[in-house]
Amino acid sequence: MATHNFSIEFFPPKTPEGAEKLRATRVKLSELHPKYFSVTFGAGGTTQQGTLDTVREILAAGEQAAPHLSCVGGSRASIRAVLADFKAAGVNRIVALRGDLPSGYGASGEFRYANELVEFIRAETGDHFHIEVAAYPEVHPQARSPQDDLQAFARKVQAGANAAITQYFYNADAYFQFVEQTQKLGINVPIVAGIMPITNYTQLMRFSDMCGAEIPRWVRLKLASFGDDSASIKAFGLDVVTGLCERLLEGGAPGLHFYSMNQAAPTTALWQRLVK
Ligand SMILES: Cc1cc2nc3c(=O)[nH]c(=O)nc-3n(C[C@H](O)[C@H](O)[C@H](O)COP(=O)(O)OP(=O)(O)OC[C@H]3O[C@@H](n4cnc5c(N)ncnc54)[C@H](O)[C@@H]3O)c2cc1C
């Protein structure tokens, strides 16, 4: 298991209490020795300072950190400034994204798609950053077609991405198919599977609708049948997601990226099942 590449994602806390809680979460999750912690970045720079502060804190604790950077709504000058801040903070790994502007945000900025951001980062900073990009085994919700989405992914790699992290999914076949298709296009960067632990039915349905992740019917029905019985939801979710992770790793996934939602327990429980 040590040869696998496990990483953990946080979002920047919005309050001092949230920051305190995240600190405790990180300390617990550090015991699992992830390869790095990534920190999301609100589209349009809405969490820019929070992302940077969180990354600085992770680095100061002696852990590896990778800020996300979303370009939508940004200008070349604003992204250049963020890159300079990241570099000055000692960052050498970035998750590069387009992002989604909150509704009513206005102008979409100077970057249209993530491949343009990757190209810009390479042009501005050469090989300083290891760049991860997003991949969508179940197809990005705005893609014109699965083929178009695959081509969009290929462009990000051609622009200089070193690796990819997928949107979360619960259907391992979608992942294996996607990886096979990328290999047919001659793309050989590691495509790490994004894993969302299942702990809360309502939240999972809401997120999944937004990002286009499919919850298999049998999983959805079982989760719904548990009602407010949070212990049963968590126990069943742990079984389902452990099975998914095992299948992915056995099938050759080069690593797992855990969407922790700033919680230590769900990721730890999964991890312990996987490494036992
Ligand atoms: C691992 C991971 C981390 C994430 N972290 C964040 C975060 O920190 N902050 C945040 O705001 N969001 C984050 N997101 C969400 C992400 O920003 C959204 O999914 C967003 O809608 C797409 O971003 P992208 O980088 O995949 O965009 P792109 O790769 O640019 O693709 C976006 C859409 O445009 C299409 N497309 C691409 N190029 C073209 C073209 N030339 N012509 C027509 N269509 C095209 C693609 O098919 C796709 O439908 C994350 C997603 C993942 C999987």
PDBQT file of the ligand as one rigid body, heavy atoms in Angstrom, charges set to zero:
ROOT
HETATM    1  C1  LIG A 301     -10.003  17.242  -8.357  1.00  0.00    +0.000 C 
HETATM    2  C2  LIG A 301     -10.899  18.433  -8.496  1.00  0.00    +0.000 A 
HETATM    3  C3  LIG A 301     -10.655  19.568  -7.743  1.00  0.00    +0.000 A 
HETATM    4  C4  LIG A 301     -11.465  20.708  -7.872  1.00  0.00    +0.000 A 
HETATM    5  N1  LIG A 301     -11.165  21.825  -7.130  1.00  0.00    +0.000 NA
HETATM    6  C5  LIG A 301     -11.845  22.957  -7.324  1.00  0.00    +0.000 A 
HETATM    7  C6  LIG A 301     -11.498  24.173  -6.648  1.00  0.00    +0.000 A 
HETATM    8  O1  LIG A 301     -10.571  24.188  -5.826  1.00  0.00    +0.000 OA
HETATM    9  N2  LIG A 301     -12.192  25.295  -6.921  1.00  0.00    +0.000 N 
HETATM   10  C7  LIG A 301     -13.221  25.309  -7.825  1.00  0.00    +0.000 A 
HETATM   11  O2  LIG A 301     -13.802  26.375  -8.038  1.00  0.00    +0.000 OA
HETATM   12  N3  LIG A 301     -13.600  24.187  -8.483  1.00  0.00    +0.000 NA
HETATM   13  C8  LIG A 301     -12.933  23.016  -8.256  1.00  0.00    +0.000 A 
HETATM   14  N4  LIG A 301     -13.295  21.872  -8.927  1.00  0.00    +0.000 N 
HETATM   15  C9  LIG A 301     -14.462  21.908  -9.811  1.00  0.00    +0.000 C 
HETATM   16  C10 LIG A 301     -14.106  22.383 -11.233  1.00  0.00    +0.000 C 
HETATM   17  O3  LIG A 301     -13.627  23.701 -11.189  1.00  0.00    +0.000 OA
HETATM   18  C11 LIG A 301     -15.382  22.302 -12.085  1.00  0.00    +0.000 C 
HETATM   19  O4  LIG A 301     -15.692  20.953 -12.327  1.00  0.00    +0.000 OA
HETATM   20  C12 LIG A 301     -15.363  23.117 -13.355  1.00  0.00    +0.000 C 
HETATM   21  O5  LIG A 301     -16.691  23.125 -13.884  1.00  0.00    +0.000 OA
HETATM   22  C13 LIG A 301     -14.460  22.563 -14.438  1.00  0.00    +0.000 C 
HETATM   23  O6  LIG A 301     -13.147  22.754 -14.179  1.00  0.00    +0.000 OA
HETATM   24  P1  LIG A 301     -12.014  22.045 -15.096  1.00  0.00    +0.000 P 
HETATM   25  O7  LIG A 301     -10.723  22.524 -14.623  1.00  0.00    +0.000 OA
HETATM   26  O8  LIG A 301     -12.257  20.602 -15.183  1.00  0.00    +0.000 OA
HETATM   27  O9  LIG A 301     -12.392  22.746 -16.499  1.00  0.00    +0.000 OA
HETATM   28  P2  LIG A 301     -12.052  22.424 -18.000  1.00  0.00    +0.000 P 
HETATM   29  O10 LIG A 301     -11.088  21.328 -18.143  1.00  0.00    +0.000 OA
HETATM   30  O11 LIG A 301     -11.734  23.740 -18.621  1.00  0.00    +0.000 OA
HETATM   31  O12 LIG A 301     -13.449  21.895 -18.576  1.00  0.00    +0.000 OA
HETATM   32  C14 LIG A 301     -14.652  22.581 -18.301  1.00  0.00    +0.000 C 
HETATM   33  C15 LIG A 301     -15.714  22.212 -19.336  1.00  0.00    +0.000 C 
HETATM   34  O13 LIG A 301     -15.402  22.836 -20.578  1.00  0.00    +0.000 OA
HETATM   35  C16 LIG A 301     -15.309  21.890 -21.619  1.00  0.00    +0.000 C 
HETATM   36  N5  LIG A 301     -14.244  22.378 -22.506  1.00  0.00    +0.000 N 
HETATM   37  C17 LIG A 301     -12.923  22.412 -22.257  1.00  0.00    +0.000 A 
HETATM   38  N6  LIG A 301     -12.272  22.990 -23.300  1.00  0.00    +0.000 NA
HETATM   39  C18 LIG A 301     -13.219  23.340 -24.208  1.00  0.00    +0.000 A 
HETATM   40  C19 LIG A 301     -13.204  23.999 -25.459  1.00  0.00    +0.000 A 
HETATM   41  N7  LIG A 301     -12.054  24.425 -26.023  1.00  0.00    +0.000 N 
HETATM   42  N8  LIG A 301     -14.382  24.200 -26.113  1.00  0.00    +0.000 NA
HETATM   43  C20 LIG A 301     -15.568  23.785 -25.561  1.00  0.00    +0.000 A 
HETATM   44  N9  LIG A 301     -15.646  23.166 -24.359  1.00  0.00    +0.000 NA
HETATM   45  C21 LIG A 301     -14.489  22.947 -23.698  1.00  0.00    +0.000 A 
HETATM   46  C22 LIG A 301     -14.987  20.565 -20.936  1.00  0.00    +0.000 C 
HETATM   47  O14 LIG A 301     -15.416  19.464 -21.718  1.00  0.00    +0.000 OA
HETATM   48  C23 LIG A 301     -15.814  20.718 -19.659  1.00  0.00    +0.000 C 
HETATM   49  O15 LIG A 301     -17.170  20.448 -19.921  1.00  0.00    +0.000 OA
HETATM   50  C24 LIG A 301     -12.546  20.703  -8.795  1.00  0.00    +0.000 A 
HETATM   51  C25 LIG A 301     -12.828  19.542  -9.535  1.00  0.00    +0.000 A 
HETATM   52  C26 LIG A 301     -12.026  18.414  -9.396  1.00  0.00    +0.000 A 
HETATM   53  C27 LIG A 301     -12.336  17.171 -10.189  1.00  0.00    +0.000 C 
ENDROOT
TORSDOF 0
